[in-house]
């Protein structure tokens, strides 16, 4: 009788371990955009949407892919502009718009530019604190202009929901093809 009880408890513990392993908080998956040349790891299955927006005075179609996990939104947006100069100008507008969406103050910012083979690439990396729906939020953003394309890679959510390792995994996984 004791052995049967221990086997039953052992089976229940093993099943609990298996089921908990099947439902992790972050279910990382490779995502490759069909409309823009990039790849990224999302922490859950992303939803996609395309909509027309004005970006730095240019009307463009913004392609978005986003997934939310535990109150933090992980998103990548991309758009193609008429020429590389317009993309460079749109980069700052993209950052300003995202910061303005959460009425934020930028707490850290780093900019970089490079040129290889006549191709210009600029990046802006930020952290910003603001509010959404009356709640304080943190946004981590990586903005890129390369050739005629611009990209925004962001994580935004309440600071307590921002898992540092998850943010780093998402940000560092973004690669241009």
ABEGO torsion letter per residue (X at the ends): XAAAAAAAAAAAAAAAAAAAAABBABBBBBBBBAABBBBBBBABBBBBBBBBBBBGGBBBBBBBBBBBBGGBBBBBBBBBBABAAAAAAAAAAAAAAAAAAAGBBBABBBBBBBBBGGBBBBBBBBBBBBBBGGBBBBBBBBBBBBEABBBBBBBBEBAAABBAAAAAAAAAABBBX
